[in-house]
Amino acid sequence: MSARVSPYLSFAGNAREAMEFYQSVFGGSLEINTFADLRQSTDESQDELVGHAVLKGTTGIVLMGSDRNTGDRRRQRFLDCARR
């Protein structure tokens, strides 16, 4: 039996640049949705940050990622708990 791992990467404002780089390495299709697209923006300055991206590489690799939304209280509570 084989298993596939699909990493979810978290970025501090440079998710688009990083995911486009990975696409240049792995090829394939890249779908990017911004926080504004997903209606997840808590501040207009975050509208163009990546809310969710999926890269489906030509070899079958799948990478997902997003920018961290600094206004996401649920995520911040999770990170605070993880640090304990």
DSSP file (Angstrom, degrees, kcal/mol; ACC not computed):
  #  RESIDUE AA STRUCTURE BP1 BP2  ACC     N-H-->O    O-->H-N    N-H-->O    O-->H-N    TCO  KAPPA ALPHA  PHI   PSI    X-CA   Y-CA   Z-CA
    1    1 A M              0   0    0      0, 0.0     2,-0.3     0, 0.0     0, 0.0   0.000 360.0 360.0 360.0 139.0    0.0    0.0    0.0
    2    2 A S        -     0   0    0      2,-0.0     2,-0.4     0, 0.0     0, 0.0  -0.848 360.0-152.6-115.9 155.8    1.3    3.5   -0.8
    3    3 A A        -     0   0    0     -2,-0.3     2,-0.4     2,-0.0     0, 0.0  -0.940   5.7-144.0-125.6 148.0    0.3    6.8    0.8
    4    4 A R        -     0   0    0     -2,-0.4     2,-0.5     2,-0.0    57,-0.0  -0.915   8.4-154.3-111.2 139.7    0.4   10.3   -0.7
    5    5 A V        -     0   0    0     -2,-0.4    57,-0.4     2,-0.0    -2,-0.0  -0.946   6.0-169.7-112.2 131.7    1.3   13.3    1.4
    6    6 A S        -     0   0    0     -2,-0.5    57,-0.2    55,-0.1    -2,-0.0  -0.845  19.3-147.0-121.4  92.6    0.0   16.7    0.3
    7    7 A P        -     0   0    0      0, 0.0    57,-2.6     0, 0.0     2,-0.6  -0.241   2.3-148.7 -62.2 144.3    1.8   19.4    2.4
    8    8 A Y  E     -a   64   0A   0     55,-0.2     2,-0.3    57,-0.0    57,-0.3  -0.971  18.5-159.1-113.4 115.5   -0.1   22.5    3.4
    9    9 A L  E     -a   65   0A   0     55,-3.2    57,-1.8    -2,-0.6     2,-0.5  -0.754   5.2-152.4-101.9 140.3    2.4   25.4    3.6
   10   10 A S  E     -a   66   0A   0     -2,-0.3     2,-0.3    55,-0.2    57,-0.2  -0.942  15.5-170.0-114.9 131.1    1.8   28.6    5.5
   11   11 A F  E     -a   67   0A   0     55,-2.7    57,-2.6    -2,-0.5     2,-0.6  -0.820  28.6-129.4-122.5 158.0    3.5   31.9    4.5
   12   12 A A  S    S-     0   0    0     -2,-0.3    55,-0.1    55,-0.2    -2,-0.0  -0.441  87.2 -47.8-102.8  56.9    4.0   35.3    5.9
   13   13 A G  S    S+     0   0    0     -2,-0.6     3,-0.1    37,-0.1    54,-0.1   0.378 125.8  82.6 102.4  -4.6    2.8   37.4    2.9
   14   14 A N     >  +     0   0    0      1,-0.1     4,-2.4    52,-0.1     5,-0.2   0.012  46.4 119.5-121.7  29.9    4.7   35.7    0.1
   15   15 A A  H  > S+     0   0    0      2,-0.2     4,-3.1     1,-0.2     5,-0.3   0.896  75.4  52.8 -61.9 -42.3    2.6   32.7   -0.7
   16   16 A R  H  > S+     0   0    0      1,-0.2     4,-2.4     2,-0.2     5,-0.2   0.951 111.9  45.3 -59.8 -49.6    1.9   33.8   -4.3
   17   17 A E  H  > S+     0   0    0      1,-0.2     4,-1.8     2,-0.2    -1,-0.2   0.915 115.9  46.9 -60.2 -44.4    5.6   34.2   -5.0
   18   18 A A  H  X S+     0   0    0     -4,-2.4     4,-2.5     2,-0.2    -2,-0.2   0.925 112.7  47.7 -65.3 -46.0    6.5   30.9   -3.3
   19   19 A M  H  X S+     0   0    0     -4,-3.1     4,-2.0     1,-0.2    -1,-0.2   0.869 110.7  51.9 -67.1 -35.5    3.7   28.9   -5.1
   20   20 A E  H  X S+     0   0    0     -4,-2.4     4,-1.7    -5,-0.3    -1,-0.2   0.863 109.3  51.4 -66.6 -34.9    4.7   30.3   -8.5
   21   21 A F  H  X S+     0   0    0     -4,-1.8     4,-1.4    -5,-0.2    -2,-0.2   0.942 108.9  49.5 -64.0 -47.5    8.3   29.2   -7.8
   22   22 A Y  H  X S+     0   0    0     -4,-2.5     4,-3.2     1,-0.2     5,-0.3   0.865 108.2  54.6 -60.5 -35.2    7.1   25.7   -6.9
   23   23 A Q  H  X S+     0   0    0     -4,-2.0     4,-2.5     1,-0.2    -1,-0.2   0.889 104.7  53.3 -65.0 -37.5    5.1   25.7  -10.1
   24   24 A S  H  < S+     0   0    0     -4,-1.7    -1,-0.2     2,-0.2    -2,-0.2   0.799 116.0  41.0 -66.6 -26.7    8.3   26.6  -12.1
   25   25 A V  H  < S+     0   0    0     -4,-1.4    -2,-0.2    -3,-0.1    -1,-0.2   0.916 129.4  24.9 -83.5 -48.6   10.0   23.6  -10.4
   26   26 A F  H  < S-     0   0    0     -4,-3.2    32,-1.7     1,-0.2    33,-0.4   0.560  92.7-149.6 -97.5 -11.4    7.2   21.0  -10.6
   27   27 A G     <  +     0   0    0     -4,-2.5    -1,-0.2    -5,-0.3    -2,-0.1  -0.250  46.9 100.3  69.6-165.9    5.1   22.3  -13.5
   28   28 A G  S    S-     0   0    0     29,-0.2     2,-0.4    30,-0.1    29,-0.2  -0.396  76.5 -36.3  89.7-164.0    1.4   21.6  -13.6
   29   29 A S  E     -B   56   0A   0     27,-1.7    27,-2.7    -2,-0.1     2,-0.5  -0.805  45.4-160.4-107.3 142.2   -1.5   23.8  -12.8
   30   30 A L  E     -B   55   0A   0     -2,-0.4     2,-0.5    25,-0.2    25,-0.2  -0.981   3.1-169.0-123.3 124.2   -1.7   26.4  -10.0
   31   31 A E  E     -B   54   0A   0     23,-2.6    23,-2.2    -2,-0.5     2,-0.4  -0.959   8.6-173.2-112.8 128.7   -5.0   27.8   -8.7
   32   32 A I  E     -B   53   0A   0     -2,-0.5     2,-0.4    21,-0.2    21,-0.2  -0.984   8.1-175.4-126.5 129.5   -4.8   30.8   -6.4
   33   33 A N  E     -B   52   0A   0     19,-2.6    18,-2.4    -2,-0.4    19,-1.9  -0.986  17.6-143.1-119.7 132.4   -7.7   32.4   -4.4
   34   34 A T  E  >  -B   50   0A   0     -2,-0.4     4,-2.0    16,-0.3    16,-0.2  -0.383  29.6-105.4 -85.7 169.1   -7.1   35.6   -2.4
   35   35 A F  T  4>S+     0   0    0     14,-2.2     5,-3.0    11,-0.5     6,-0.7   0.877 125.1  53.7 -59.8 -36.0   -8.7   36.4    0.9
   36   36 A A  T >45S+     0   0    0     11,-2.0     3,-1.0    13,-0.3    -1,-0.2   0.914 105.7  52.3 -65.2 -41.9  -10.9   38.8   -1.0
   37   37 A D  T 345S+     0   0    0     10,-0.4    -1,-0.2     1,-0.2    -2,-0.2   0.893 116.2  40.2 -57.7 -40.2  -12.0   36.0   -3.3
   38   38 A L  T 3<5S-     0   0    0     -4,-2.0    -1,-0.2    14,-0.0    -2,-0.2   0.414 109.6-123.5 -90.7   0.9  -12.9   33.8   -0.3
   39   39 A R  T < 5S+     0   0    0     -3,-1.0    -3,-0.2    -4,-0.4    -4,-0.1   0.875  77.8 121.6  55.6  40.8  -14.4   36.8    1.6
   40   40 A Q      < +     0   0    0     -5,-3.0     2,-0.3    -6,-0.1    -4,-0.2   0.327  30.8 123.1-111.1   3.8  -12.0   36.0    4.5
   41   41 A S        -     0   0    0     -6,-0.7     3,-0.1     1,-0.2     6,-0.1  -0.497  36.2-176.2 -72.3 130.2  -10.3   39.4    4.6
   42   42 A T  S    S+     0   0    0      1,-0.3     2,-0.3    -2,-0.3    -1,-0.2   0.493  77.8  26.7 -98.5  -6.7  -10.5   41.2    7.9
   43   43 A D  S >  S-     0   0    0      1,-0.1     3,-2.4     0, 0.0     4,-0.3  -0.976  78.2-124.0-154.8 138.3   -8.7   44.3    6.5
   44   44 A E  G >  S+     0   0    0     -2,-0.3     3,-1.4     1,-0.3     4,-0.3   0.797 109.8  66.2 -57.2 -28.4   -8.6   45.7    3.0
   45   45 A S  G 3  S+     0   0    0      1,-0.3    -1,-0.3     2,-0.1     3,-0.2   0.674 101.3  50.1 -67.7 -14.6   -4.8   45.6    3.2
   46   46 A Q  G X  S+     0   0    0     -3,-2.4     3,-1.6     1,-0.1   -11,-0.5   0.406  78.6 102.8-100.9   0.7   -5.0   41.8    3.3
   47   47 A D  T <  S+     0   0    0     -3,-1.4   -11,-2.0    -4,-0.3   -10,-0.4   0.847  84.0  44.2 -54.0 -39.6   -7.4   41.5    0.3
   48   48 A E  T 3  S+     0   0    0     -4,-0.3    -1,-0.3    -3,-0.2    -2,-0.1   0.442  87.1 110.8 -91.7   0.6   -4.6   40.3   -2.1
   49   49 A L  S <  S-     0   0    0     -3,-1.6   -14,-2.2     1,-0.1     2,-0.5  -0.410  82.8 -97.2 -68.7 153.9   -3.0   37.9    0.2
   50   50 A V  E     -B   34   0A   0    -16,-0.2    17,-3.1     1,-0.2   -16,-0.3  -0.623  37.5-179.5 -79.2 119.4   -3.4   34.2   -0.7
   51   51 A G  E    S-     0   0A   0    -18,-2.4     2,-0.3    -2,-0.5   -17,-0.2   0.782  74.7  -6.9 -85.5 -31.4   -6.3   32.6    1.1
   52   52 A H  E     -B   33   0A   0    -19,-1.9   -19,-2.6    14,-0.1     2,-0.4  -0.873  63.5-177.9-165.9 132.4   -5.8   29.2   -0.5
   53   53 A A  E     -BC  32  65A   0     12,-2.1    12,-1.8    -2,-0.3     2,-0.4  -0.988   5.4-166.3-133.3 144.5   -3.5   27.9   -3.3
   54   54 A V  E     -BC  31  64A   0    -23,-2.2   -23,-2.6    -2,-0.4     2,-0.5  -0.993   1.0-167.5-132.5 125.2   -3.3   24.4   -4.9
   55   55 A L  E     -BC  30  63A   0      8,-3.2     8,-2.1    -2,-0.4     2,-0.7  -0.963   1.3-168.6-111.0 121.2   -0.5   23.3   -7.2
   56   56 A K  E     -BC  29  62A   0    -27,-2.7   -27,-1.7    -2,-0.5     6,-0.2  -0.889  20.3-152.5-108.6  99.1   -1.1   20.0   -9.0
   57   57 A G    >   -     0   0    0      4,-2.8     3,-1.4    -2,-0.7   -29,-0.2  -0.198  23.8-112.5 -72.4 162.4    2.3   19.2  -10.4
   58   58 A T  T 3  S+     0   0    0    -32,-1.7   -31,-0.1     1,-0.3    -1,-0.1   0.713 116.2  54.8 -68.3 -21.0    2.9   17.1  -13.6
   59   59 A T  T 3  S-     0   0    0    -33,-0.4    -1,-0.3     2,-0.1   -32,-0.1   0.418 126.1 -96.0 -92.8   1.9    4.4   14.3  -11.6
   60   60 A G  S <  S+     0   0    0     -3,-1.4    -2,-0.1     1,-0.3     2,-0.1   0.315  77.6 141.8 102.1  -8.0    1.4   13.9   -9.3
   61   61 A I        -     0   0    0    -35,-0.1    -4,-2.8    -5,-0.1     2,-0.5  -0.419  33.7-160.5 -67.1 142.2    2.7   16.1   -6.4
   62   62 A V  E     - C   0  56A   0    -57,-0.4     2,-0.4    -6,-0.2    -6,-0.2  -0.989  10.1-179.5-126.8 122.2    0.1   18.3   -4.8
   63   63 A L  E     - C   0  55A   0     -8,-2.1    -8,-3.2    -2,-0.5     2,-0.3  -0.964   3.1-172.8-118.6 137.9    1.1   21.3   -2.7
   64   64 A M  E     +aC   8  54A   0    -57,-2.6   -55,-3.2    -2,-0.4     2,-0.3  -0.914  14.2 151.6-124.8 155.7   -1.3   23.6   -0.9
   65   65 A G  E     -aC   9  53A   0    -12,-1.8   -12,-2.1    -2,-0.3     2,-0.3  -0.992  17.5-172.5-170.2 171.4   -0.6   26.8    0.9
   66   66 A S  E     -a   10   0A   0    -57,-1.8   -55,-2.7    -2,-0.3     2,-0.3  -0.977  33.1 -97.9-163.2 164.4   -1.8   30.2    2.0
   67   67 A D  E     -a   11   0A   0    -17,-3.1     2,-0.4    -2,-0.3   -55,-0.2  -0.623  48.7-103.4 -82.4 151.6   -0.7   33.4    3.6
   68   68 A R        -     0   0    0    -57,-2.6     2,-0.8    -2,-0.3    -1,-0.1  -0.647  26.6-139.5 -76.9 129.9   -1.4   33.8    7.3
   69   69 A N    >   -     0   0    0     -2,-0.4     3,-2.1     1,-0.1     6,-0.1  -0.824   8.5-157.2 -89.9 109.2   -4.3   36.0    8.0
   70   70 A T  T 3  S+     0   0    0     -2,-0.8    -1,-0.1     1,-0.3    -2,-0.0   0.685  89.9  57.3 -64.4 -16.7   -3.2   38.0   11.0
   71   71 A G  T 3  S+     0   0    0    -28,-0.1     2,-1.2    -3,-0.0    -1,-0.3   0.416  74.8 110.5 -93.4   2.7   -6.8   38.7   11.9
   72   72 A D    <>  -     0   0    0     -3,-2.1     4,-2.1     1,-0.2     5,-0.1  -0.654  44.4-176.3 -82.6  99.2   -7.9   35.0   12.2
   73   73 A R  H  > S+     0   0    0     -2,-1.2     4,-2.5     1,-0.2    -1,-0.2   0.842  79.3  56.1 -67.1 -34.7   -8.5   34.6   15.9
   74   74 A R  H  > S+     0   0    0      2,-0.2     4,-2.0     1,-0.2    -1,-0.2   0.939 110.0  45.1 -63.4 -45.4   -9.2   30.9   15.6
   75   75 A R  H  > S+     0   0    0      1,-0.2     4,-2.6     2,-0.2    -2,-0.2   0.903 111.9  52.6 -64.5 -40.3   -5.8   30.2   13.9
   76   76 A Q  H  X S+     0   0    0     -4,-2.1     4,-2.5     1,-0.2    -1,-0.2   0.902 108.3  50.2 -63.6 -40.5   -4.0   32.4   16.4
   77   77 A R  H  X S+     0   0    0     -4,-2.5     4,-2.2     2,-0.2    -1,-0.2   0.895 110.3  51.3 -62.9 -39.0   -5.6   30.5   19.3
   78   78 A F  H  X S+     0   0    0     -4,-2.0     4,-2.3     2,-0.2    -2,-0.2   0.933 111.4  46.7 -61.8 -46.2   -4.4   27.2   17.7
   79   79 A L  H  X S+     0   0    0     -4,-2.6     4,-1.4     1,-0.2    -2,-0.2   0.888 110.6  52.7 -64.6 -38.4   -0.9   28.6   17.3
   80   80 A D  H  X S+     0   0    0     -4,-2.5     4,-0.5     1,-0.2    -1,-0.2   0.909 111.6  46.1 -63.1 -41.3   -0.9   29.8   20.9
   81   81 A C  H >< S+     0   0    0     -4,-2.2     3,-0.9     1,-0.2    -2,-0.2   0.875 108.8  55.8 -67.4 -37.6   -1.9   26.3   22.1
   82   82 A A  H 3< S+     0   0    0     -4,-2.3    -1,-0.2     1,-0.2    -2,-0.2   0.782 102.5  56.9 -67.1 -26.9    0.7   24.6   19.9
   83   83 A R  H 3<        0   0    0     -4,-1.4    -1,-0.2     1,-0.2    -2,-0.2   0.668 360.0 360.0 -78.6 -16.6    3.5   26.7   21.5
   84   84 A R    <<        0   0    0     -3,-0.9    -1,-0.2    -4,-0.5    -2,-0.1   0.489 360.0 360.0 -73.2 360.0    2.7   25.5   25.0
